């Protein structure tokens, strides 16, 4: 059977990271969008005299209507960016852990261990270096004995 790359190596953890990034993006961007609309409406209220404030009401309704669509687009954009970047970002640190777990699980205890190599885009190179260093020390101790 041909080897096929998995999209999710650790689905539970990767989806959690994606949801966290989605919520973070949604909260930050909705707060910025809400403050922009609030600032715009308050600026309009300050610039119009109290006698002509009735002119502002239709404009406020249009701004609120526009805000509904922008918040809807914001939710979908945050969802796509959050889940997508969560999966991509989590591959960089969950992929090496998955690779090491798979490596240890497949090791039968009879064959000598090989060095572990991670992709350049992975975050946990220090883990592979520490493992390879310990492996070399074990090999050197066995040769000396």
Order of alpha helices (4+ residues) and beta strands (2+ residues): alpha-alpha-alpha
